[in-house]
């Protein structure tokens, strides 16, 4: 973890690990944790840069925390389920096709046997094999 001190503030930036897909920008007070933004992992450096630019305006340190897709889903399960429930049949069909296509790409192009096996398992669960 990098600790970046500014004139009056501080940013704690955890390094991305293999498998991280998102990055949270957090304000952590002694009693609460507030998620300011959630972005794709490709925005990690932009999140750090923004946090450094804002650190002096905050009463508490800003934390940059990369997370995996599993952690993202666990933290947002109710919101994701609600969003899926409110989709039309057409939207659900389009989303299903996106998932199928991504799993096929993972099976075809990934060098990771575990990822290929997981993609195949998802396709089996979706009855696409």
C-alpha positions in Angstrom: 0.0 0.0 0.0 1.3 3.4 -0.9 0.6 6.2 1.5 0.6 9.6 -0.3 0.7 12.6 2.0 -0.5 16.0 0.8 -0.3 19.4 2.5 -3.2 18.6 4.9 -4.4 15.2 3.9 -3.5 11.6 3.0 -4.3 9.0 0.4 -3.9 5.3 1.1 -3.7 3.5 -2.3 -3.7 -0.3 -2.2 -2.0 -1.9 -5.2 -4.1 -3.8 -7.7 -3.8 -7.6 -7.5 -4.3 -10.2 -10.1 -8.1 -10.7 -10.5 -9.1 -7.2 -9.4 -11.8 -5.8 -11.7 -12.9 -2.6 -10.0 -11.5 0.1 -7.8 -13.4 1.8 -5.0 -12.6 5.3 -3.8 -13.5 5.5 -0.1 -13.6 7.9 2.7 -13.0 6.1 5.9 -13.9 7.9 9.2 -13.4 6.4 12.6 -17.0 5.1 12.6 -18.1 4.9 8.9 -16.9 3.9 5.5 -18.3 5.8 2.5 -17.8 4.6 -1.1 -17.4 7.7 -3.2 -17.0 6.0 -6.6 -16.7 2.5 -8.1 -14.8 2.3 -11.4 -13.3 -0.3 -13.6 -9.8 -1.3 -12.7 -8.5 0.5 -15.8 -9.3 3.7 -14.0 -7.0 2.9 -11.0 -4.4 5.6 -11.7 -7.1 8.2 -12.4 -8.7 7.3 -9.1 -5.4 7.8 -7.3 -4.8 11.1 -9.1 -8.2 12.4 -8.2 -7.8 11.3 -4.6 -4.5 13.2 -4.3 -6.1 16.3 -5.8 -8.9 16.2 -3.3 -7.1 14.9 -0.1 -6.5 18.4 1.3 -10.3 19.1 1.2 -11.2 16.0 3.2 -11.3 15.6 7.0 -10.3 12.0 6.7 -7.9 10.0 4.5 -9.1 8.8 1.1 -8.6 5.1 0.4 -8.2 3.6 -3.1 -9.1 0.0 -2.9 -9.0 -2.4 -5.8 -11.6 -5.3 -5.5 -12.4 -8.4 -7.4 -15.7 -9.1 -9.3 -16.7 -11.4 -6.4 -16.3 -8.6 -3.9 -18.1 -6.2 -6.1 -21.1 -8.5 -6.5 -21.2 -9.2 -2.8 -21.3 -5.5 -2.0 -23.9 -4.7 -4.6 -26.0 -7.9 -4.7 -29.4 -6.2 -3.8 -28.9 -3.4 -6.3 -27.9 -5.8 -9.0 -30.8 -8.1 -8.3 -33.2 -5.2 -8.4 -31.7 -4.0 -11.7 -32.1 -7.4 -13.2 -35.7 -7.7 -11.9 -36.6 -4.4 -13.6 -35.2 -5.4 -17.0 -37.6 -6.1 -19.9 -37.5 -9.5 -21.6 -35.6 -8.0 -24.5 -33.0 -6.5 -22.2 -32.6 -9.8 -20.3 -32.1 -11.6 -23.6 -29.5 -9.1 -24.8 -27.7 -9.4 -21.4 -27.8 -13.2 -21.7 -26.2 -13.0 -25.2 -23.5 -10.8 -23.9 -22.7 -13.3 -21.1 -22.7 -16.2 -23.5 -20.4 -14.4 -25.9 -18.0 -13.4 -23.1 -17.8 -17.0 -21.8 -17.1 -18.3 -25.3 -14.3 -15.7 -25.7 -12.9 -16.7 -22.4 -12.9 -20.4 -23.3 -11.3 -19.7 -26.7 -8.7 -17.1 -25.8 -7.7 -17.5 -22.1 -4.4 -19.1 -21.2 -5.7 -19.9 -17.7 -7.2 -23.4 -17.6 -9.2 -22.5 -14.4 -10.8 -19.6 -16.1 -11.7 -21.7 -19.2 -13.2 -24.4 -16.9 -15.2 -21.7 -15.1 -16.5 -20.2 -18.3 -17.5 -23.7 -19.5 -19.3 -24.3 -16.2 -21.3 -21.0 -16.6 -22.3 -22.0 -20.1 -23.4 -25.4 -18.8 -25.5 -23.7 -16.1 -27.1 -21.5 -18.8 -27.8 -24.7 -20.8 -25.7 -23.3 -23.7 -23.5 -26.3 -24.3 
